[in-house]
Amino acid sequence: MPQGTPVKHKKKTKSVLKNIRQSEHRATTNRINRTRVRTAIRKIRTAIGAGDVAAATQLIGATFSEVDRAIRKRVLSENTANRYKSRLTLAINALKAQKKS
């Protein structure tokens, strides 16, 4: 936009105000769900990085559950979630193989 161009604003009608409230509520809900998934993934990655096989295998079910919930809530796309699950599984399996040898 050129400098000094006025910005158009919608009138504060009932529908606009309701739409603002809805979008704020949805943003809050999405942030909560996204944070829950990221925290679960961070915990399992910490366990994998520390080399703790027992903790990682214990956390994998809860983490996958959170990721699947994020798919249902449309916080993550299915491909992204499947990529996360695949990479976590590969990391845990590599850790198990490393501990065996």
N, C-alpha and C positions, 0 to 999 in steps of 0.2 A: 504494500500500500504506500502511496506517496505520503510524504510528510505533511501533517496537518489535516489529513482527511478525517472527517468525523466518523466515529464508530457507531453503527446502528445498534440500538438496543430494542428488545421486544418490550411492549407494554406489560406491566405487571398485572395481567388478567388472572383470574382464578386458575385457569388451566396452566398458564405458565408457572405460577407459583407451585401448583401441585406437581408439575413436571420437575421443577427444581428439587422439591422434597423427595420425589421418587429417585432421582438420579443420585442425590446425596446418600440416600439409604442404600441403594444398590452398590455405590462405590465403597461404602463402609463394609457391607457384607462381603464384597469381593476381596477387599483388603484383608479381612479377617481370615477368609478361606485361603488366600494366597500365602499369608504369613504362616498359617498352620502347616501347609505343605512344605514350605521352605524350611521351617524349623525341624520337621521330621527328617527331611533330606539332610540337613546340616548335622543332626545328631548321628545319623547312620554313617555319614562320610567321616565324622570325627572318630567313630569307632573303627572304621576301616583304616583310617590313617594311623591310628594308634596300634593297629595290628591285633585288635581284640575280636577274635572270631566269634566267641560266645555272645558278646554284646551285639555284634552286627547281625547275627542270625536271629537273635531275639527281637531286634528292632525291625527286621525286614517285613514282617507281617503287618505291623502297625503302620509302617511307612507306605507300603503298597495300598493299604486301606485308605489312607489319607489322599494318596494320589488318585485312586479310583473315585473317591468322593469329589475331588476337584474336577474330574471329568464330568461327573453327573451334574455338578453345579455350574459347569461351563466356565470354570476359572482357567483350566488348562485344556488345550486341544488333545484329542486322543493320541495323535502321533507324538506329540511332545511328552506326554505322560508315559507312553510306551518306551520312548527313548530313555527317559529317566530310569524306569524300572529295569530295562535291559542293561544299562551301564552299571547300575548298582549290583545287579545279579552277577555280571561279569567280574566286577571288582571283588565281590565276596568269594566267588569261586576261585579266583586267582589267589586270594588270601588263604583259602583253605588248602589249595594245592601247594602253596609256599610253606605252610605250616607242616604239611605231611612230609615234605622232603628235607 
